[in-house]
Amino acid sequence: MAAEKTLRICDQGHRYYKSSDCPTCPVCNEANKPNKGFLRELSAPARNALLREEIETLEKLSGYSEKEILALHGVGPSSLPIFKRHLTQAGLSFKD
């Protein structure tokens, strides 16, 4: 049985419904989405997980192993091809 969605209001006054404990406002999240780079292509949960860890560049991302990145709450296997493509284009890779 799915959890019941409850009305939330963010600090900016946006009204939205969520069934999880996640406090992220989808309206604010979309407005804060980068215009370019690998973070733009990620889902909001994956992008937020990286930003919580202060991983906002490919250089920082390359300092982690795939296993470490997948262990972050919000990052799933569907993000790996995006990471790998951008890392490869920059001449970088995940650490071993």
TATA-V217199 format. One line per field, one symbol per residue. ss: DSSP state (H for helix, E for strand, - for the rest). A space follows every 10 residues. Layout:
# TATA-V217199
ss->???
This chain:
# TATA-V217199
ss->-----EEEE- ----EEEE-- -----HHHHH H------HHH H--HHHHHHH HH-----HHH H----HHHHH ------HHHH HHHHHHHHH- ------
